[in-house]
Amino acid sequence: MAWKKKKRLQGKNQYYSISRKLQREHKSSDEFEIMLNNLSLEEVIALKLELSSKVVGNCLYGFPLWESLSLITKDAVLKYGVSATRTQTEAARFLGLNKDRLSKLIKKFDIDNYFFEKSD
C-alpha cells in the first residue's frame, strides 16, 4: 500500500533544536546562521578561540585546551545527534551507540536541561 500516507514517528527529540533554542535566547538569528554556514568547522572553532582569548588579554595559558577537545566535540555531536532525530533509539543508531550508552551520555552532558532551560 505505497499510496497510503505513512505514520510519522514522533518522540521526545522532536522538540530539540539547537537553532530554535539559540534564537529564543537571542544568541542567533537567521542572518547569523547564513553567515555561519559559509564558514568551515575549523574556521568556526579557530575564530571562537581567538575571540575568547581576546577577552582574557590574548592569554589562554594554563587551560587544558588540547585535552578538552574530545569532550567538547562529543558534547557538540551528542547535542546535534539528539536534535537531528525524532527518538532516543534513532539518535542511538545515528551516533553508533547502544541505547544504554546514549542514556548515560545524555545524563552526563545534561542534554535535557540544555534544550529546556528557561531563557531570560
N, C-alpha and C positions, 0 to 999 in steps of 0.2 A: 504494500500500500504506500507507494512512494508519493502519491498525491496528497496524503494526509499530512497536516502540519504536525511536526514533531514537538513533543512536550519538552520545553527547555528547563533543564535542571536549575534550580536556584538554591543557593546555600548561603551560609553565613558570610562568605567572602564577597558577595555581590555588592555590599555596601563599602568595601575597602577601595579607596582610590587615593593615591598619594597626591595627584594633581588637584583633585577636589579639596582635599584637606589643606594643602598649602594655599589654595585660592581662598578658602574660607577664612584662613588666618591672615590673609592679605600679605603673604610672603611670595606670591606668584601671581602672574596674570597671563592671559593668552599671548600677549606680545612678548613677554619674557620667555615663555615656553617655546615660541617660534625661534627666538634668538638662541636659546639654549640648545635647541635641536640642531642648529648649524655647527655646534662645537663637538669635537670628539670627546670621548670619556676621559682620555688622558689630559686634554686641554682643560676640561672642567675641574678635574682633581688638582692640576697644577695651579690653575687660577684661584681655586678655593684656598690652597695652601699659601699662595702669595698674599692674598687678601688677609688671611688670618695672621700671617707673620707681620704685616704692616701694623696691625693693632697693637702688637707687643714689641714694637720697635725693631722689626726685622730679626728678632732673635727667637728661634724655636729650639734653642739648645736645651737638652735635658728631657725633652718629650720623646717617648719611645715610638716615633712615627713608623719606623720600619716593622717593628714587631706588632704594631696595632693594625697594620693594613689588612691582615687576614680577617680580624673581627669586624672591621669597618665594612669590608666588601661582603662578608657573609650577611651582615645586618641589612645592607642595601639590597642584595639579591633576594633575601628572605622576604623583605617588605614588598619588593616587586612581584615575586612569585605568588604571594598571598593575594595581592591586589589584582593580578592578571588572571586569576582563576576564580571559578564560582564556588568551589567547595574545598574543604581541607584535604580530602582524598585526591582531588585533581591537582591541588598545589603540591602534595607529596610526590605524585607521579611526575609533575612538571620539573621539580627540583631534583629528582632522582633519590628521594628519601623514602623510608617507610613512614607510616602514619604516626607511630610512636615517637620516632626521632623528630618528626616535624612538630609534634605537640610539645616536646621538651624544648625545642629551639624557640617556638612561639612564646613559651613562658620565660625562657632565658632572656630573650631580647624584648619582652613585654610588648609584643606586636598589637594585641587588642587595645591596650591603653593608648598606644601611639595613634591609632586611627580614630578613637572615640574620645580623645582628650578634649575637654572643653576649651574653646578659644575665647580670648577676652575681647 
